[in-house]
Amino acid sequence: MLEHAKEIEGQLIDWRRDFHMHPEVGFNEHRTAARIAETLAALGWRVRTGVGRTGVVGELGQGAPVVAIRADMDALPIQEADDRPYASQVEWVMHACGHDAHTAMGLGVAAMLKNETFPGTVRLLFQPAEEVADDEGLSGAQRMLQDGAIQGVEMVLALHVDAHSPVGVIRLAPGPASGGVDTFFGVINGHGGHGARPHETVDPFYLTAHVILALNAIVSRRLDPFDPAVVSIGKVYGGEAENVIPHQVEISGTLRFMNKKVREQIHNEVQRAFEVARTLGGDYSLEIEAGGLPMINDPEAVELIRAAAVRLIGAQNVLPPIDSLGAEDFGAFTEVVPGAMFTLGARIEGDERQHHNPRFDIDEGCLPIGAAILAESALDFLRRTP
């Protein structure tokens, strides 16, 4: 598969750059989905659109077993800060996390497998909205699950480009591979008034300062130090004038965890932190929005990918992951069926570009490697002896 992937490297790059120039945010990937559906149909795949709102599913083969490969396709609301020829043509939208590359590699798998003979079925899941949730708090993976995207699937595989690792390297391991994520939205209520007469107010900034201290102590003082977790405040907003103490302050942030028990404890501790506002004479409201669960790599799926990668790129280039609590909604799939995701080295040597950054980019030499490992792993799964 690697030799085949290198033969279509130019096409992989063209696909990736086209998607990069025309990014679309979650649940709005209409052009992207149309191009994917058109390409899959031309390659002889059966196509279903509108899966999980704007997702696309392609199938090749017949019957069981069924192996799925997922590629997310949404972009981020970031203004690209680069003048490369394939820079985003859409204001304040760019592929700043590599989903354009994932989509291109998914199409590469489709191109490489179209003439292969194998038992069972390969199902490609082009997923919307990995980065965001809809107004009901559901991400693209969760919406695709609702639409039966992995019904009958026995294993699901995926990758994510890694701008921190060199091209030619992949990373994976069994067990927790990314953090679960929830979001909290709080309002600290006081009693506003003139900035020159603070004694007549209940200053919500004062209350908020103590709530922030309590939130920042959750991980260091309330959780077991051997339980990975993060409580990060991302937004504090209040007031309209420099001489007016407002009635309230809004505060929100992200919660990360690796197991359900810690998730429950963090929720309780966040509630306890906001209670400080009442102790000091104010009040609060708090909503914790459930997000994705931790992504768990199944040992059998990891071994499948590892064995294929060792054949293609050598054991010395199959490395353990770099620990992170970054979230990934692929965990919604692996909660239902066995699966695994590996990270694919994509660093531009001498000019490392960070994920979720206006200058993000990848070394496109990673594209044939990622597509080949996915295709080879899928074939190995279908052709293995029962």
C-alpha positions in Angstrom: 0.0 0.0 0.0 2.9 2.4 0.6 4.2 2.0 -2.9 0.6 2.6 -4.2 0.2 5.6 -2.0 3.4 7.2 -3.3 2.1 6.7 -6.8 -0.8 9.0 -6.0 1.0 11.4 -3.8 0.4 14.3 -6.2 -3.4 13.6 -6.0 -3.3 13.5 -2.2 -1.6 16.9 -2.1 -4.1 18.3 -4.6 -7.0 17.1 -2.5 -5.5 18.4 0.7 -4.8 21.8 -0.8 -8.2 22.1 -2.3 -9.8 21.4 1.1 -7.4 23.8 2.7 -8.3 26.6 0.4 -12.0 26.1 1.0 -12.4 25.4 4.7 -15.8 25.0 6.4 -16.6 24.9 10.1 -18.5 22.1 11.9 -21.9 21.1 10.5 -21.4 23.5 7.6 -19.1 21.3 5.5 -21.4 21.4 2.4 -18.8 22.0 -0.3 -16.4 19.6 1.4 -19.0 16.9 1.6 -20.1 17.4 -2.0 -16.5 17.0 -3.3 -16.0 13.9 -1.2 -19.2 12.3 -2.4 -18.4 13.1 -6.0 -14.9 11.6 -5.7 -16.1 8.5 -3.9 -18.8 7.8 -6.5 -16.2 8.3 -9.3 -14.0 5.7 -7.6 -16.8 3.2 -7.6 -17.8 3.4 -3.9 -21.4 3.4 -2.7 -22.1 6.8 -1.1 -24.5 8.1 1.5 -24.7 11.8 2.3 -26.3 13.8 5.1 -25.1 11.3 7.7 -24.7 13.1 11.1 -26.1 16.2 9.3 -23.2 16.9 6.9 -21.2 13.7 7.0 -20.5 11.3 4.1 -20.2 7.5 4.3 -18.6 5.5 1.5 -18.6 1.7 1.3 -16.8 -0.8 -0.8 -17.2 -4.6 -0.7 -20.0 -6.7 0.6 -21.1 -8.3 3.9 -19.2 -9.0 7.0 -16.7 -8.3 8.5 -16.9 -4.5 8.3 -14.0 -2.2 9.1 -14.4 1.5 9.3 -11.9 4.3 8.7 -12.8 7.8 10.0 -11.6 11.1 8.6 -12.9 14.4 10.2 -13.3 17.3 7.8 -14.2 20.5 9.7 -12.1 23.6 10.0 -11.7 26.2 12.7 -12.8 29.9 13.1 -9.3 31.2 12.7 -7.9 33.8 10.3 -5.0 32.2 8.5 -1.8 34.2 8.8 0.2 32.9 5.9 0.7 33.8 2.2 1.3 30.3 0.8 -0.5 29.6 -2.6 -3.0 27.3 -1.0 -3.9 29.5 1.9 -7.6 29.7 3.0 -9.8 31.8 0.7 -12.4 32.1 3.4 -12.2 34.9 5.9 -11.8 33.8 9.5 -11.9 30.1 8.7 -8.9 27.8 8.2 -7.8 24.2 8.6 -5.6 24.8 11.6 -5.6 21.3 12.9 -5.0 19.1 9.8 -8.5 17.8 9.1 -7.9 18.8 5.4 -5.1 16.2 5.4 -7.3 13.6 7.1 -9.9 14.0 4.5 -7.4 13.8 1.7 -5.9 10.6 3.2 -9.4 9.2 3.5 -9.9 9.7 -0.2 -6.5 8.2 -0.8 -7.6 5.0 0.9 -10.7 5.0 -1.4 -8.4 5.3 -4.4 -6.0 2.6 -3.3 -8.7 0.1 -2.4 -10.9 0.5 -5.4 -9.2 -2.3 -7.3 -8.4 -4.6 -4.3 -10.2 -7.8 -3.7 -11.1 -8.6 -0.1 -13.7 -10.3 2.0 -16.2 -8.1 3.8 -16.7 -4.3 3.6 -14.6 -1.2 4.1 -16.6 1.8 5.3 -15.2 5.3 5.1 -16.6 7.8 7.6 -16.1 11.4 6.6 -17.1 13.1 9.8 -18.3 16.7 10.4 -17.8 18.8 13.5 -15.0 17.2 15.4 -14.1 20.6 16.8 -17.6 21.7 17.9 -20.9 20.6 19.2 -24.3 21.6 18.0 -27.1 23.4 19.9 -27.9 20.1 21.7 -24.3 19.6 22.8 -23.6 16.8 20.3 -20.5 16.6 18.1 -20.2 15.1 14.6 -19.2 11.7 15.8 -22.2 11.5 18.1 -24.5 12.7 15.3 -23.1 10.0 12.9 -23.6 7.4 15.6 -27.3 8.4 15.8 -27.6 7.9 12.0 -26.2 4.4 12.2 -22.8 5.2 10.7 -21.0 2.3 12.5 -23.9 -0.2 12.5 -22.4 -3.6 11.9 -18.8 -2.3 12.2 -16.4 -4.6 14.0 -13.4 -2.2 14.2 -12.9 1.5 13.5 -9.5 3.1 12.7 -8.3 6.7 12.5 -5.3 9.0 12.5 -4.4 12.5 13.4 -1.5 14.5 12.0 1.1 15.5 14.6 2.9 18.7 13.9 5.4 17.9 16.7 6.7 14.6 15.3 8.8 14.2 12.2 7.5 12.8 8.9 8.0 9.0 8.8 7.1 8.4 12.4 3.7 7.4 14.0 2.8 7.1 17.6 0.2 4.9 19.3 -0.4 2.7 22.4 -3.3 0.8 23.9 -5.4 2.5 26.6 -6.4 6.1 27.1 -5.2 8.1 24.1 -6.9 11.5 24.6 -8.8 13.2 27.4 -12.5 13.5 27.9 -13.8 17.0 27.8 -16.6 18.9 29.5 -17.3 22.7 29.6 -18.5 24.8 32.5 -20.4 28.1 32.1 -20.9 30.1 35.3 -22.3 33.5 36.3 -21.1 35.2 39.6 -23.9 37.5 40.9 -23.3 40.4 43.2 -24.8 43.8 43.7 -23.4 46.5 41.5 -22.9 50.2 42.2 -20.6 53.2 41.9 -16.9 52.4 41.8 -16.3 55.1 44.3 -18.6 53.5 46.9 -17.6 49.8 46.9 -18.9 49.3 50.5 -22.5 49.7 49.1 -22.0 46.8 46.7 -21.3 43.1 46.6 -18.5 43.2 44.1 -18.7 40.3 41.7 -15.1 40.7 40.7 -14.1 40.2 44.3 -16.3 37.1 44.4 -14.9 35.8 41.1 -11.3 36.2 42.2 -12.0 33.8 45.1 -13.9 31.4 42.8 -10.9 31.4 40.4 -8.5 30.5 43.2 -10.8 27.6 44.2 -11.0 26.4 40.6 -7.3 26.5 40.1 -6.8 24.4 43.3 -9.0 21.6 42.2 -6.3 19.6 40.3 -3.4 20.4 42.7 -5.3 20.0 46.0 -8.5 18.0 45.5 -7.6 15.3 43.0 -5.3 12.3 43.3 -2.0 13.4 41.8 -1.9 10.1 39.8 -5.2 11.0 38.0 -4.6 13.1 34.9 -6.9 16.1 34.8 -7.2 19.7 33.8 -9.4 22.6 34.9 -8.7 25.6 32.8 -10.5 29.0 32.7 -10.9 30.3 29.2 -13.2 33.3 29.6 -13.9 35.9 32.3 -16.2 38.8 31.3 -17.9 41.6 33.3 -18.5 45.3 33.4 -18.9 48.0 30.9 -17.3 51.1 32.5 -14.2 51.7 34.5 -16.1 53.5 37.3 -19.1 51.1 37.7 -19.0 47.9 39.7 -21.3 45.5 37.7 -23.9 43.2 39.0 -22.4 40.0 37.5 -19.3 38.4 36.0 -19.4 35.5 33.5 -16.8 32.8 33.8 -16.3 29.7 31.7 -13.7 27.0 31.0 -12.8 23.5 30.0 -12.5 20.3 32.1 -10.3 17.4 31.0 -10.1 13.9 32.5 -9.1 10.3 31.7 -11.8 8.3 33.6 -15.4 8.7 34.6 -14.7 8.6 38.3 -12.5 11.7 38.0 -15.0 13.4 35.8 -17.7 13.1 38.5 -15.2 14.4 41.1 -14.3 17.4 39.0 -17.9 18.3 38.5 -18.5 18.2 42.3 -15.4 20.3 42.9 -16.3 22.9 40.4 -19.7 23.2 42.1 -17.9 23.6 45.5 -15.7 26.3 44.0 -18.6 28.4 42.9 -20.2 28.0 46.4 -17.5 30.4 47.6 -19.5 33.2 46.0 -22.4 32.5 48.3 -20.1 32.3 51.3 -18.9 35.8 50.6 -22.4 37.3 50.2 -23.1 36.8 46.5 -24.7 34.1 44.4 -24.1 32.1 41.2 -25.5 30.0 38.5 -23.6 27.1 36.9 -24.0 24.8 34.0 -21.7 22.0 33.2 -22.1 20.8 29.6 -21.1 17.2 28.9 -18.7 16.7 26.0 -16.8 13.7 24.8 -15.6 10.8 26.8 -11.9 9.8 26.8 -10.7 8.1 23.7 -9.6 4.5 24.5 -7.4 2.6 22.1 -8.3 -1.0 21.9 -5.3 -3.3 22.3 -6.2 -5.5 19.3 -6.8 -2.5 17.1 -3.4 -1.0 18.2 -1.7 -4.2 17.3 -3.3 -4.3 13.9 -2.1 -0.8 13.1 1.3 -1.4 14.7 2.0 -4.6 12.6 1.0 -2.8 9.4 3.1 0.2 10.2 6.2 -1.9 11.1 6.0 -3.5 7.7 5.6 -0.2 5.9 7.9 2.2 7.8 9.9 0.0 10.2 9.7 -0.8 13.9 12.1 2.1 14.8 9.5 4.5 13.5 6.5 3.2 15.6 6.8 5.1 18.8 4.8 5.6 22.0 2.5 8.6 22.2 3.3 12.0 23.7 1.0 12.4 26.8 -1.7 14.9 26.2 -5.2 15.7 27.5 -6.3 17.1 24.1 -9.8 16.0 23.3 -10.9 14.0 20.3 -14.5 12.9 19.7 -13.3 9.7 18.0 -13.9 8.3 21.5 -17.6 8.3 20.7 -16.9 5.6 18.2 -14.5 3.6 20.3 -17.0 3.6 23.2 -19.2 1.5 20.9 -16.9 -0.7 18.9 -13.2 -1.5 19.3 -10.9 0.9 17.6 -7.7 3.0 17.7 -6.2 6.2 16.5 -2.5 6.8 15.8 -0.8 10.1 15.4 1.1 10.7 12.1 4.3 12.7 12.1 3.9 15.9 10.0 6.4 18.4 11.3 7.9 20.9 8.9 11.6 20.7 9.9 13.0 24.0 10.9 9.5 25.7 10.9 7.3 23.8 13.3 3.7 25.0 13.0 1.5 24.6 16.1 -2.1 23.1 16.0 -4.9 25.6 16.3 -2.5 28.4 15.3 -3.0 30.9 12.4 0.3 29.7 10.8 -0.5 25.9 11.1 0.8 23.8 8.3 2.2 20.3 7.7 4.9 18.6 5.7 2.7 17.0 3.0 5.2 14.1 2.7 3.2 12.5 5.5 0.1 12.0 3.3 1.1 8.8 1.5 2.4 7.3 4.8 -0.9 7.9 6.6 -3.1 6.7 3.8 -1.0 3.6 3.3 -1.1 2.6 7.0 -4.9 3.0 7.1 -5.4 1.0 3.9 -3.0 -1.7 4.9 -4.5 -2.0 8.4 -8.0 -2.3 7.0 -7.0 -5.0 4.5 -5.1 -6.9 7.2 -8.3 -6.9 9.4 -10.5 -8.2 6.6 -8.0 -10.8 5.3 -6.9 -12.2 8.6 -7.7 -15.8 9.4 -10.8 -16.1 11.7 
